[in-house]
Amino acid sequence: MGVVSDTDFLEATSPNIGRAAETTRDLATLNKRVHQIMTRHPETIRREATLAEAIRRFDESGVSFLPVLNDDETVAGVLSWRDVIRALARAAEDGEARA
């Protein structure tokens, strides 16, 4: 299992693509296979994890998303830091509506 993050992609491709300095070699970077640039053994989180645990994981690991695993180690989905921010915003709005 692995993931391709924006960082993986940017590190694997040439900064010259689409510029006057572009070469055939630069364009060849676009033909790399996913397995050549992916992060193997990515940080993951369990489906049962709390929002607080997810926030800690994002803070400690520095990643921008976490694959969410079921009990059988299959991927249930992907949690991004944007998802966390949306959840916190909804919680804050709900709290304001009750106050």
Secondary structure, DSSP 8 states (H G I E B T S, - for coil): -EE--HHHHHHHS-TTTTSTT--HHHHHGGG--HHHHSEES---EETT--HHHHHHHHHHH--SEEEEE-TTS-EEEEEEHHHHHHHHHHHHHHHHHH-
